[in-house]
Amino acid sequence: MSLQLNLFEGPAPGSQPSAAPCPRPELVRRPGLRLRFWPGWLSEAEAFAARVRGEVPWQQESITLWGRTHPLPRLTCWMGDPGCAYTYSGVRNRIEPWTPAVQRLKDRVEAEIGVRFNSLLLNRYRNGRDRLHWHADDEPELDPWAPIASLSLGSSRSFRLRPRQCRAGDLAPLAFELGMGDLLVMDPPTQAHWQHQVPRRLRIEDERINLTFRVVRQG
Ligand SMILES: O=C(O)CCC(=O)C(=O)O
């Protein structure tokens, strides 16, 4: 991973041995935003990437805008406990049961963060042409007081955040490079005040998988 702006309140990026996982997260704070970042958090990330790629039932979803239907520029899968239905960008997701490798990742993320997640959106970016547009994870089904934990596997991709209210003199956007095994937690109230995206990167040929663990309100 590398951070493109000098944003962290913790040690400067690159000031720690690169191979050793970070025991404590680096913190990024801005008005309305709180992020915790563990570069290289996941050991055996390559092996997990292969397992997840193979065992997840990937879907090619479509979105209808202004009467025209377009395939989403990535593959997705919604996983979760029974009853955790979720709709985003007009796509009502079918819930798949936890697969063995994903369950192991969920257990590890939960142990690190101390939160029990009941659902997960997986995004598979087949190459740099696949992308994710600006949005916030603020759908009514989601618990707004729960963090969202994002785990990256595979090729490095840019991850950007910007304030939702963009006015002259406002806060500067943030940009991360999220690489293999990096864990990024977006704490509340980040989704209420900031949006994020994964932009297109035409030179990237390799695949990336991202897992965002969430809490859906039930009952
Ligand atoms: O791929 C990523 O890093 C971000 C995924 C994301 O923003 C989402 O699933 O809402």
The ligand as a Gaussian input file, in Angstrom:
#p B3LYP/6-31G(d) Opt

LIG

0 1
 O      -13.509000      -1.944000      -3.662000
 C      -13.408000      -1.169000      -2.728000
 O      -12.329000      -0.910000      -2.192000
 C      -14.621000      -0.416000      -2.221000
 C      -15.880000      -1.211000      -2.222000
 C      -17.050000      -0.349000      -1.847000
 O      -16.947000       0.841000      -1.762000
 C      -18.339000      -0.927000      -1.581000
 O      -18.502000      -2.160000      -1.670000
 O      -19.260000      -0.142000      -1.261000

